[in-house]
Amino acid sequence: MQANSMCIACMLGKQEKQIRPFSDEHKKSDYMHRVLEVLYRHGRLESAPWLAEQIDQLYESFWGKTEDYSQIKHRYNQLLLQKESEIVRQIRGAEDPIEESIKYVCAANYIDFSAVEHVTEQTFERLLEKAGSETVPRDEYLAFRKDLESAKRVVYLTDNCGEIVLDKVFIRFLKESCPYLQITVIVRGKDVINDATMEDAREVGLTDLVPCVGNDNGAPGTVLKRFRGQTRRLLLDADLVISKGQGNFESLYGEGLNPYYLFLCKCELFVRRFGLEQYKSVFAKETSIQRFITG
């Protein structure tokens, strides 16, 4: 999906804010002009996650490594691991554990240090507390269950740290309900913001449940043309793709895979695009949400 004008403006503003503490004004001006060049040359063709990866590489060439999120990622992974047993108990007690899992998976998509300006545990706790009272669109869910019944190979695209614990919970219930499914998880191939990598998958025990692979790149999304070999083949051969998070939606939409998307509307663009309040969830197949996409 081509980057929206609001995405381009947001990326530019974030870069200025990130370098504001530095003292070399000449270097800062040079850097911002280089960022503008990336956005001007590629913004009409590429997705926001693709652009973000290019800008991250540019930043490192100017200023060195970006912010280290390893401690934040560990903290949220452990926070969700502590809550896992109670959440599993609540989901298992529901009439339909798979439908209930979707509610919690979407709520946990809040843990996004890119799209959410100030991530707080208090807001996250509130979203989790009311997750069970949220609704999953009935028609979309029935279509999802029907697709599950006919699928054999499923690819699950993760998004952020912490919430990967609830991805694991969701996958566990999918395996219980549909033991014939061959589920493979794809995580980020390199560290990028607080997105989940193989290190996070191992920390939360996801690698003990299903095969997990990295996507070999550092885009904060699923940029299909950046996939090579095994990971590309996995996606193209999948009977069903479950795509988690805004970044995966922005990069995967329109690539011909027709996945099911799960995410929270966190930033202003998504709130406007889907006509929902901030932190409301979306669960839909690509063909069902085409009417929302105007750019």
Helices and strands as residue ranges (DSSP letters): H 5-19, H 25-42, H 48-63, H 70-92, H 97-108, H 121-129, G 131-133, H 138-150, E 153-157, H 164-177, E 182-187, H 198-203, G 206-208, E 212-214, G 224-226, H 229-237, E 240-244, H 246-252, E 260-264, H 268-274, E 281-285, G 286-288, G 290-292
